[in-house]
Amino acid sequence: MAVLKKIRTKWWSQTTPPENYARPSERTPVATVGTKYDIRALTISQLDETWRLDQRCFVDGEAYSRETFEYLLTAPESVSLRAVTAGGTMVGFVIGLVEPDHTGHVTTVGVAPEHRRRQLAKRLMLEAEEGFRRRNVRLVRLEVRSLNTAAQKVYESLSYTVTQRLPRYYSNGGDGLLMLKSLD
C-alpha cells in the first residue's frame, strides 16, 4: 500500500478528476430475483460499510485493510460504485483506478454472499467500464484467483480474456490470472 501512495502522489498530484467521472449512468434500477438494486457512486462516506462488506466477501484472508479502502476511495483516479437495496443497504461494490497510461485497473469487486448469482457483479462491472470510458480509458485489466471460476465466468461473459497466469500472486500463495478487455 505504501508503494501505491507514493505512485499516487507522483502521478496524480496535479490532476483534478472530472466532476462526474464515477457516477453511474442514469438507468432504471436492476431488478433480479424479486429484489431491486440501485447502482450509486461509492465515496469515502461509505468507508466503514465498504470495509465491513469486504470482510464478508473475502473470508480467506484476502480482504483489504480499512487503510487500503481509505486510499482507494480518496484517490482522484478512482472509479468506485456500489449496489444498494431499496432499503439503502450496500450489497456490492466495485473499485477501479485509472492508471497514468489511461489503463483502467479493476482493483476489487465484492458482492455479499446472500446476494450473489443475481447479476450484480456484472452490472457493477458494466457501470465501472462506463466510468472508465468517461475518463478516456480504452483498456481495462483485472486480476482474479485462478481457482475462482465463478468470477472468471462473469468476466468472460463481459469479454475479458486471460492473458497471463500470475504464479503465487496472492499473499496466501495462490495463483492469479491477468484478464484484459478493450473498451474500443
Residue, then its C-alpha position, 0 to 999 in steps of 0.5 A: m500500500a505504501v508503494l501505491k501512495k507514493i505512485r499516487t502522489k507522483w502521478w496524480s498530484q496535479t490532476t483534478p478528476p472530472e466532476n462526474y467521472a464515477r457516477p453511474s449512468e442514469r438507468t432504471p434500477v436492476a431488478t433480479v430475483g424479486t429484489k431491486y438494486d440501485i447502482r450509486a457512486l461509492t465515496i469515502s462516506q461509505l468507508d466503514e460499510t465498504w470495509r465491513l462488506d469486504q470482510r464478508c466477501f473475502v473470508d480467506g484472508e484476502a480482504y483489504s485493510r480499512e487503510t487500503f479502502e481509505y486510499l482507494l476511495t480518496a484517490p482522484e483516479s478512482v472509479s468506485l460504485r456500489a449496489v444498494t437495496a431499496g432499503g439503502t443497504m450496500v450489497g456490492f461494490v466495485i473499485g477501479l483506478v485509472e492508471p497514468d497510461h489511461t489503463g483502467h485497473v479493476t482493483t476489487v469487486g465484492v458482492a455479499p454472499e446472500h446476494r450473489r448469482r443475481q447479476l450484480a457483479k456484472r452490472l457493477m462491472l458494466e457501470a465501472e467500464e462506463g466510468f472508465r470510458r468517461r475518463n478516456v480509458r480504452l483498456v481495462r485489466l483485472e486480476v482474479r484467483s485462478l481457482n475462482t471460476a465463478a468470477q472468471k465466468v462473469y468476466e468472460s461473459l463481459s469479454y475479458t480474456v486471460t492473458q497471463r497466469l500470475p504464479r503465487y500472486y496472492s499473499n496466501g500463495g495462490d495463483g492469479l490470472l491477468m484478464l484484459k478487455s478493450l473498451d474500443 
